[in-house]
Amino acid sequence: MMDVEMQSTAWRMRSDGADWAAVGRELGCAPQVAAAMARQHEKTTDEAAAKDQLSLFEA
């Protein structure tokens, strides 16, 4: 399992304009691994947001 902080960093750096090679260097991993971390972060946050939004309407 990937570290949540590293996932967040990968996502943030990429959204700030860094290329995958730069993100990988910063995190000490291959660019492909950095991309996978960012995708996992996005998936996790999207799932949490969807769950929270559904609970708003279940009252």
DSSP file (Angstrom, degrees, kcal/mol; ACC not computed):
  #  RESIDUE AA STRUCTURE BP1 BP2  ACC     N-H-->O    O-->H-N    N-H-->O    O-->H-N    TCO  KAPPA ALPHA  PHI   PSI    X-CA   Y-CA   Z-CA
    1    1 A M              0   0    0      0, 0.0     2,-0.2     0, 0.0     3,-0.0   0.000 360.0 360.0 360.0 138.5    0.0    0.0    0.0
    2    2 A M        -     0   0    0      1,-0.1     2,-0.2     2,-0.0     3,-0.0  -0.548 360.0-100.9 -83.2 145.8    1.2    3.4   -0.9
    3    3 A D     >  -     0   0    0     -2,-0.2     4,-2.2     1,-0.1     5,-0.2  -0.446  24.3-136.9 -65.6 131.8    1.7    6.1    1.7
    4    4 A V  H  > S+     0   0    0      1,-0.2     4,-2.4     2,-0.2     5,-0.2   0.871 103.5  52.9 -60.2 -40.0   -1.2    8.6    1.7
    5    5 A E  H  > S+     0   0    0      1,-0.2     4,-2.4     2,-0.2    -1,-0.2   0.901 109.4  48.5 -64.7 -40.4    1.1   11.6    2.1
    6    6 A M  H  > S+     0   0    0      2,-0.2     4,-2.6     1,-0.2    -2,-0.2   0.894 110.3  52.1 -66.5 -39.2    3.2   10.5   -0.9
    7    7 A Q  H  X S+     0   0    0     -4,-2.2     4,-2.4     2,-0.2    -2,-0.2   0.935 111.3  47.0 -60.4 -46.1    0.0   10.0   -2.9
    8    8 A S  H  X S+     0   0    0     -4,-2.4     4,-2.8     1,-0.2    -2,-0.2   0.902 111.7  50.4 -63.4 -42.3   -1.2   13.5   -2.0
    9    9 A T  H  X S+     0   0    0     -4,-2.4     4,-2.9     2,-0.2     5,-0.3   0.917 110.2  50.0 -62.7 -44.1    2.2   14.9   -2.9
   10   10 A A  H  X S+     0   0    0     -4,-2.6     4,-2.1     1,-0.2    -2,-0.2   0.932 113.8  45.4 -60.4 -46.2    2.3   13.2   -6.3
   11   11 A W  H  X S+     0   0    0     -4,-2.4     4,-2.6     2,-0.2    -2,-0.2   0.929 115.0  47.3 -63.5 -45.9   -1.2   14.5   -7.1
   12   12 A R  H  X S+     0   0    0     -4,-2.8     4,-1.6     2,-0.2    -2,-0.2   0.922 111.9  49.2 -64.0 -46.0   -0.4   18.0   -5.9
   13   13 A M  H  <>S+     0   0    0     -4,-2.9     5,-2.4     1,-0.2    -1,-0.2   0.919 113.3  47.1 -60.8 -43.5    2.9   18.3   -7.8
   14   14 A R  H ><5S+     0   0    0     -4,-2.1     3,-1.7    -5,-0.3    -1,-0.2   0.918 111.3  50.1 -65.0 -43.3    1.3   17.1  -11.0
   15   15 A S  H 3<5S+     0   0    0     -4,-2.6    -1,-0.2     1,-0.3    -2,-0.2   0.764 106.2  58.0 -67.9 -22.4   -1.7   19.4  -10.6
   16   16 A D  T 3<5S-     0   0    0     -4,-1.6    -1,-0.3    -5,-0.2    -2,-0.2   0.456 130.0 -95.3 -84.0  -1.2    0.8   22.2  -10.1
   17   17 A G  T < 5S+     0   0    0     -3,-1.7    -3,-0.2     1,-0.3    -2,-0.1   0.420  75.2 142.0 108.7  -1.5    2.4   21.4  -13.4
   18   18 A A      < -     0   0    0     -5,-2.4    -1,-0.3    -6,-0.2     2,-0.1  -0.439  49.0-122.7 -71.1 145.9    5.3   19.1  -12.7
   19   19 A D     >  -     0   0    0     -2,-0.1     4,-2.2     1,-0.1     3,-0.3  -0.451  28.4-103.8 -82.6 166.1    6.0   16.3  -15.1
   20   20 A W  H  > S+     0   0    0      1,-0.2     4,-2.8     2,-0.2     5,-0.2   0.827 120.3  57.7 -61.5 -32.6    6.0   12.7  -13.9
   21   21 A A  H  > S+     0   0    0      2,-0.2     4,-2.3     1,-0.2    -1,-0.2   0.924 108.8  45.5 -63.2 -43.4    9.8   12.5  -14.0
   22   22 A A  H  > S+     0   0    0     -3,-0.3     4,-2.3     2,-0.2    -2,-0.2   0.901 113.0  50.1 -66.3 -40.9   10.1   15.5  -11.6
   23   23 A V  H  X S+     0   0    0     -4,-2.2     4,-2.2     1,-0.2    -2,-0.2   0.934 111.0  49.7 -62.6 -45.3    7.4   14.0   -9.3
   24   24 A G  H  X>S+     0   0    0     -4,-2.8     5,-2.6     1,-0.2     4,-1.4   0.906 109.7  50.7 -60.3 -43.1    9.2   10.7   -9.3
   25   25 A R  H  <5S+     0   0    0     -4,-2.3     3,-0.3     1,-0.2    -1,-0.2   0.928 110.7  49.4 -60.7 -44.6   12.6   12.3   -8.5
   26   26 A E  H  <5S+     0   0    0     -4,-2.3    -1,-0.2     1,-0.2    -2,-0.2   0.884 118.4  38.9 -61.8 -39.0   11.0   14.2   -5.6
   27   27 A L  H  <5S-     0   0    0     -4,-2.2    -1,-0.2    -5,-0.2    -2,-0.2   0.544 111.3-118.0 -91.1  -7.5    9.4   11.1   -4.2
   28   28 A G  T  <5S+     0   0    0     -4,-1.4     2,-0.3    -3,-0.3    -3,-0.2   0.870  77.2  99.3  75.4  37.1   12.3    8.8   -5.0
   29   29 A C  S   <S-     0   0    0     -5,-2.6    -1,-0.3    -6,-0.1    -2,-0.1  -0.880  79.7 -75.4-144.1 174.5   10.5    6.5   -7.4
   30   30 A A     >  -     0   0    0     -2,-0.3     4,-2.2     1,-0.1     3,-0.5  -0.391  44.1-114.6 -69.9 151.1    9.9    5.8  -11.1
   31   31 A P  H  > S+     0   0    0      0, 0.0     4,-2.3     0, 0.0     5,-0.2   0.858 117.4  56.2 -55.3 -36.0    7.6    8.2  -13.0
   32   32 A Q  H  > S+     0   0    0      2,-0.2     4,-2.0     1,-0.2     5,-0.1   0.876 107.1  48.7 -65.3 -36.8    5.1    5.4  -13.5
   33   33 A V  H  > S+     0   0    0     -3,-0.5     4,-2.3     2,-0.2    -1,-0.2   0.902 109.5  52.4 -68.8 -41.1    4.9    4.8   -9.7
   34   34 A A  H  X S+     0   0    0     -4,-2.2     4,-2.2     1,-0.2    -2,-0.2   0.913 109.4  49.7 -60.3 -42.6    4.4    8.5   -9.1
   35   35 A A  H  X S+     0   0    0     -4,-2.3     4,-2.4     1,-0.2    -1,-0.2   0.901 109.5  51.3 -63.2 -40.6    1.5    8.5  -11.6
   36   36 A A  H  X S+     0   0    0     -4,-2.0     4,-2.3     1,-0.2    -1,-0.2   0.884 108.3  52.5 -64.0 -38.1    0.0    5.5   -9.9
   37   37 A M  H  X S+     0   0    0     -4,-2.3     4,-2.4     2,-0.2    -2,-0.2   0.926 109.7  48.1 -62.7 -44.6    0.2    7.3   -6.6
   38   38 A A  H  X S+     0   0    0     -4,-2.2     4,-2.4     1,-0.2    -2,-0.2   0.906 111.0  50.7 -64.0 -41.5   -1.6   10.3   -8.0
   39   39 A R  H  X S+     0   0    0     -4,-2.4     4,-2.5     1,-0.2    -1,-0.2   0.905 110.5  49.7 -62.2 -40.8   -4.3    8.1   -9.5
   40   40 A Q  H  X S+     0   0    0     -4,-2.3     4,-2.7     2,-0.2    -2,-0.2   0.904 109.7  51.1 -65.3 -40.7   -4.8    6.3   -6.2
   41   41 A H  H  X S+     0   0    0     -4,-2.4     4,-2.6     2,-0.2     5,-0.2   0.934 111.5  47.5 -60.5 -45.8   -5.1    9.7   -4.3
   42   42 A E  H  X S+     0   0    0     -4,-2.4     4,-2.5     1,-0.2    -2,-0.2   0.914 112.7  48.9 -62.6 -42.9   -7.7   10.9   -6.8
   43   43 A K  H  X S+     0   0    0     -4,-2.5     4,-2.4     2,-0.2    -2,-0.2   0.928 112.6  47.9 -61.7 -46.2   -9.7    7.6   -6.5
   44   44 A T  H  X S+     0   0    0     -4,-2.7     4,-2.1     1,-0.2    -2,-0.2   0.917 114.7  44.4 -63.3 -45.2   -9.6    7.7   -2.7
   45   45 A T  H  X S+     0   0    0     -4,-2.6     4,-2.3    -5,-0.2    -1,-0.2   0.874 112.7  51.9 -70.9 -35.3  -10.7   11.3   -2.5
   46   46 A D  H  X S+     0   0    0     -4,-2.5     4,-2.4    -5,-0.2    -2,-0.2   0.917 110.6  48.5 -64.1 -42.6  -13.4   10.9   -5.1
   47   47 A E  H  X S+     0   0    0     -4,-2.4     4,-2.2     2,-0.2    -2,-0.2   0.906 112.0  48.8 -64.3 -41.2  -14.8    7.9   -3.2
   48   48 A A  H  X S+     0   0    0     -4,-2.1     4,-2.5     2,-0.2    -1,-0.2   0.907 111.9  49.0 -65.1 -41.3  -14.8    9.8    0.1
   49   49 A A  H  X S+     0   0    0     -4,-2.3     4,-2.5     2,-0.2    -2,-0.2   0.906 110.7  50.1 -65.1 -41.5  -16.5   12.8   -1.5
   50   50 A A  H  X S+     0   0    0     -4,-2.4     4,-2.3     2,-0.2    -1,-0.2   0.910 111.6  48.5 -63.4 -41.8  -19.2   10.5   -3.1
   51   51 A K  H  X S+     0   0    0     -4,-2.2     4,-1.9     1,-0.2    -2,-0.2   0.927 113.0  47.4 -63.8 -45.0  -19.8    8.8    0.2
   52   52 A D  H  X S+     0   0    0     -4,-2.5     4,-1.0     1,-0.2    -2,-0.2   0.888 111.7  50.6 -64.2 -39.4  -20.1   12.2    2.0
   53   53 A Q  H  X S+     0   0    0     -4,-2.5     4,-0.8     1,-0.2     3,-0.5   0.909 108.7  51.5 -68.0 -41.2  -22.4   13.6   -0.6
   54   54 A L  H >< S+     0   0    0     -4,-2.3     3,-0.9     1,-0.2     4,-0.5   0.903 106.0  55.1 -61.5 -40.1  -24.7   10.6   -0.5
   55   55 A S  H >< S+     0   0    0     -4,-1.9     3,-0.6     1,-0.2    -1,-0.2   0.775  98.5  63.3 -67.8 -23.6  -25.0   10.9    3.3
   56   56 A L  H 3< S+     0   0    0     -4,-1.0     3,-0.4    -3,-0.5    -1,-0.2   0.829 107.6  42.3 -64.9 -31.4  -26.2   14.5    3.0
   57   57 A F  T << S+     0   0    0     -3,-0.9    -1,-0.2    -4,-0.8    -2,-0.2   0.417  98.1  74.7 -97.7   0.8  -29.3   13.4    1.1
   58   58 A E    <         0   0    0     -3,-0.6    -1,-0.2    -4,-0.5    -2,-0.1   0.357 360.0 360.0 -93.8   5.4  -30.1   10.4    3.3
   59   59 A A              0   0    0     -3,-0.4    -1,-0.2    -4,-0.1    -2,-0.1   0.489 360.0 360.0 -71.2 360.0  -31.4   12.5    6.2
